[in-house]
């Protein structure tokens, strides 16, 4: 009998380890109202999981039904459209690829604003044109809802670990309610100003990120061509004035660091297509504000070329590989 009891305990431990996330405390669930989530891609999926981990019941939808399976198994309720989500939740987070996707999800025939409740809080974590954020805010206001733009920085790794940085634009009086949800998914939540300023901060950050990644890749490539060991060169850069995030945290050279896309054939991470899109947004806003951004313009050209030459689905750090192949082609 004792052996049977011990065996049962082992089975129970194994089973409970697999369903830790699904079995969020019912007391915690009861104390927190439902949160809607639209867009369960590479970023949205781990973000929604972190809401579940913090005890929020999640109601979600995605244009691709297969993207919903994992989070449904963890306890989320899956619905067929953004409008259905808005009908059941008065706090909704969206994480979508581009401005047209955001416009469709909010104002389309099955969009959030078709069924949104008065007083609802709508938080968009997509990276889009600031002008589109302002349009969505105006449309939401007409329906009695509040729209906040809250794009993120940190990538898939930070989304999974709950350490994203959120740059929030919208009414200051709504920031506390917004921060309550975002701190479940991020380590830093910063209010930037009115609607659109979150997007402005994100676009500026990503333009610098692209420029820095290209500069790091050029530097590493030159050093290797001069006979330097790439790990040694990275070590020197990271204890010198050339140090940056692309050199010390996300190095683009295969074999220099573990756990980054360059160590996995540039799979995962932040796609080249998305970087090209963000740089396009930076160019559009630079044009509209008559701001000279020559390095940003060159970075945009580089990433557009990469998309046309087979790098579209690779991580943006694959610019190192792109430059190496350009070298080879020129020899």
N, C-alpha and C positions, 0 to 999 in steps of 0.2 A: 504493500500500500504506500509506503514512504517513497519507493522508487517511482511509482506512478505519479505521486504528488510532485516530486522533483521534476519529472519529465513535463508535467503540465505547466509548472512554473517557467521552465525554459521556453516552451512553446509560446506562453503568454508574453515573455520578454521579447522574443523575436517579433511577434505580431505587433506589439505596442511600438517597437522601434520603427516599424514601417509606416505607422499611421499617426506619428506624433503631430504632424501638421494638421491632419484631418480632424483629430480629436482636440481641437482648441477648447479650452474651458467653456462649458455651457454658461457659467456665471458671467464670464467676460463677454460672451456673445450677447447675453441678455441685456447687458448694460450699454451696448453700443448699437446704433442704428445702422441700417443697411447702407452700403456704398456701391454705387454703380461703377462699372469699369468697361470702357469701350476701347478695344485694340489690344490684343494679347500676343503681340509679336515678341521679338527678342528682348525688348525692354519692358513692355507691358506685362508679360507673363510673370517675371520675377517680382515686379512691383505689386501686382495683385496678390501674389503669394504672401508678400510681407504684410499686406493688410489683413489677410487671414490669420497670420501668425500673431498679430496684435489684437485679435479678437473681433475684428469687424466682419460681419456677414457680407459677402460679395455677390452682387448680381452683375453678370458680365455678358458681353457679346463680342463677336469678331466676324469679319466678312468670310474668313476661312474656318469652317466648323471644326476642322482637325486641330486648330490652335486652342480650342476650348477644352479638349478632352482631359488634359492633365489637371487643370485647375478645377474642373468639375469633379474629378475624383477626390480632390482635396476638400470638397465641401461647397464650392461656389455654385450658385444657381445660374444656368445658362439660358438666355432668351434669344429670340430671333432677330431683333433689331434694336438700334439705339432708342427709338421711340418707346419700345416696350420697357427698356431699362429706365427711361425717364418717368414712365408711368408708375414705377414701383420704388424708385429711390430719389431722394431730394438732395443727395450729394453725389456728384458724378465726376470721375476722372477719365480723361481721354488721352491716349498715347498713339498717335497716328503718323504716317510717313511724311505727309506733305500738306501744303495749303489746300489743294483741291479735295483731299481726303477729309480735312477738317470741315470745310464748307459743306460737303455732302453729309457728313455725320451730324452736323448741327442743324442745317437748314434744308436738307434733302427731303423727299417724300416720306421717308421712314426715319427722319432725323429726330434728334433730341428735342428740338424746339416745337415739334408737333404735339408732344405730350408733356412737356415740362411743367412742373408744379410751381406756383408762385412762391417765391422765397428760396428756391433751389440754389445751391452753390455748384457752379460748373467750373472745373479746373482742367485746363488743357496743358498737358506736358509735352505736346508735339513741338518740334522746332519749325516755325513757319514765318512768313512775312509779318512783321509787326502790324502792318496795315490790315491784314486779315484778322488778327486778334482783335483789333479795334472794331472791325465790322461785326464780328461775332458777339462782342460785348454789347454793341448797340442793339443787335437783334435780340439778345437775351434780355436786355433791360426792358424792351417792349413787351416781353412776356412775363415781366415781374421777377426775373431770375438775375443772378449775379455771375458774371464770367470773369475768371482770373486766368492769365497766362502764366504758366509755371514750367518752362523748359528745364531740362536737366543736363548736368555734366557728370561724367564718371564712367559711362559705358556699361556694358552688360555685367562686368564683375561687380561694380558698385551697386548696380540694381539688385543683384543677387544677394549681396551682403547687407543691403539696407544702408549704404553709405553714399548715396547720391548727393549732389548739390543741386538745390532748386533755386532758380532765379524767378521771383514772383512779381508780376505786375497786376495792379488792380487796386480797388478802394482799400485804404489803410484799415478801415473799420472791419473789413472782412478777413484781414490777414490772420488774426488769431484762430478763427475757425478753419482757415485753409492750412495753417501750420500744424494744427492738431492731426490732420490726415497725413501731411507730407513728412512729418517727423517719423512716421512708421516706415517710411521708405528711404529716408535720407538723413545724413549726418549734419547737413547745413541747409538751412532754409532762410533765404535773404529776400527781404522786400525791397524792390528796386524803384518803385514809384507807381504811376498809373498804368493802366492796361497798355501793353506793348513794350514796356521797358524791360520786362523779363526776357522777351525775345531779343531785344536790342543787346542786352548783356550776353546772351547765349551766342548770337551771331558774331559779336566781337571776340568772344573767347575762342570760337571755332576757327575764325580766320587766323588768329595767332597760333592756334594749335597746328593748323595746316602748314603755316610758314615755318614753324619750329620743327615739324617732322621732316619737311623737305630739307631744311638746313642741316639737321642731324644726319639725315641719310647721305647728303652730299659730303659732309665732313667725314663720316665713317668710310664711305667709298673711296675718298681721296686718300685717307690714311692707310687703308688696306692696299691700294695701288702703290703707295710709297713703301710698303713692306712692313707696316705695323701690324701686330697681332690685334684683332678687333676687341678682344676682352681687355687687353692692356690699354688700348686707346680709350675705350669706354670708361675704364677706371680713372684714367688721367683727366678726361673731360669732366667726370663727376666730382673731382676734387679741385676743379679749376673754374675759371669764370665762364666757360662755355656750357656749364651744367644747365640742364633744363628737364622738364618732365619727359620729353621724348628720348632723352639720353639715359636718365636714371631710373625711370619707372616703366617705360614702354619701348625699350630699345628696338629699332627696326631690323637689326642684323641677326640672322639665324645663328643660334649657338651662344649668343652673349648673355641672354637671360632665359630663365624658365618661366612657364606660366603666362607667356604673352603670345599674341598671334604669330609673331615671327618664329616662334619655336614650334608652330603647328601649321606650317605652310600657309600662313596668313589667313587661317580660317577663324571665324568668330570675330568678336570685337566690333569695331565701327566701320561699316562698309565704305568703300571708295565712292560708290554712287551717292551715299548720304553726305559724304564730305563735299563732293562736287555740288550737291544741291545746296548745302549750307553756304558754300562759297559763292554760289549764284545769288543767294539772298543777300549776302554781304555786298556784292557788286551792285545789286539793285538799290539797296539803301544808300550806298556810297554815291551812286549816280543822283538819286533823288535829293541828297543833302549836299551835293557838290563837294564831296570829301575825297581828296586824292589818296588812293590806296594801291600804289604801284606793285608792292610785294603781294598784296592780296589778289590783285588781278593776275599776276604771274602764277600764283598758286592755283587759282581757278583754272587757268589754261592747262597746267600740269595734270590736275585731277580729271579734267575733261578728256585729255589725251589718254590717260590710263583707262578710263571707262571704255574708250573706243578700241583699246588694244588688249582686251581680255581681262582686265583687272577689276571690273565693276563689282563682282561679288566678293573680292578679297578685302581684307582689312586695309584701312588707309595707310598703315605703315609699310605696305607692299611697295610704296614709292621707292624704297631702297632697291628692291628687286627690279623695278622698272628702270631705274637709273643704271643698274648693272647691265641690264640687257641693252640699253641704249649705248653703253660703253662698247659692248661686244659687237653691236651692229656697226659701230663706227671704226672698228679696228681693221 
